[in-house]
Amino acid sequence: MPDQAQRLVFRTEEGTLVPAVTAGEMREVDRVAVEDFGLTILQMMENAGRNLAQHALEMLGGQMGQITILAGAGGNGGGLCCARHLHNRGLGVSVLLAGEVSALGPAARNQLRILSAAGIEPVQLAEAHAFLANSSLAVDALIGYGLRGAATGVVDGLIDQCNEFAERVLSVDVPSGLDATTGEHPGPAVQRHRTLTPALPKTGLRSVPGDFCLADIGITPEVFHWIGLQLEIPFGMDYDTRLEPVDVI
């Protein structure tokens, strides 16, 4: 783990410094939160999805619209949870699932099951370009911080179509195709307008221009202390905050 004195940090609008973490460090945060503090993946996913939905609504400027969710087939179901919260507020929601349902982790599969019970089924990937072109906003929840090498197959194709057809894009964690630790993109990466990153900013976001926000997903500060990170809770009385990168301290 990088020395605290050499760590990249971000700053909130109120001036609070927030340390950035690598993908490996974020995996350790998630592990400690679950195994040692008893938080569940579903709890954190629900908080992330609700925050994501709130930012989607903000980006729409209070207007109704059609939203397309690009959901990865891994364990991160925040995009699927976001779809439910947007549906609950009367917006039209379409889900593009980049893989088979059987490839979803248990928590993400649970989110999809709830959507299916509400009558929202993933749409055909062959129609992805049409859904993206006719949406007011695309939510990029394809990969998150778990990228290993260039995106391939369906995910690669959805990234390209998102960049070509989507009017506005909100990414969760880091833009899909971007290495969360280095900021490099070994293949195509989503060109987003805003990134909402849960819990802690990722070091790879330092190299990406644009609008960044940090989301509170319910992880207690003691989890961060457990892995050697000292930070002041940046949210105040809110559940998210805007960030800007600053020099390494």
MONORUR-V961948 format. One record per helix or strand of 2 or more residues. SS is the DSSP state (H for helix, E for strand). FROM is the first residue (numbers start at 0). TO is the last residue. If there is no record, write none. Layout:
ss->SS from->FROM to->TO
ss->SS from->FROM to->TO
This chain:
ss->H from->3 to->5
ss->E from->8 to->11
ss->E from->16 to->18
ss->H from->22 to->34
ss->H from->40 to->58
ss->E from->65 to->71
ss->H from->77 to->87
ss->E from->91 to->97
ss->H from->100 to->102
ss->H from->105 to->116
ss->H from->124 to->132
ss->E from->136 to->140
ss->H from->152 to->164
ss->E from->168 to->171
ss->E from->193 to->197
ss->H from->202 to->206
ss->E from->210 to->214
ss->H from->220 to->225
ss->E from->239 to->244
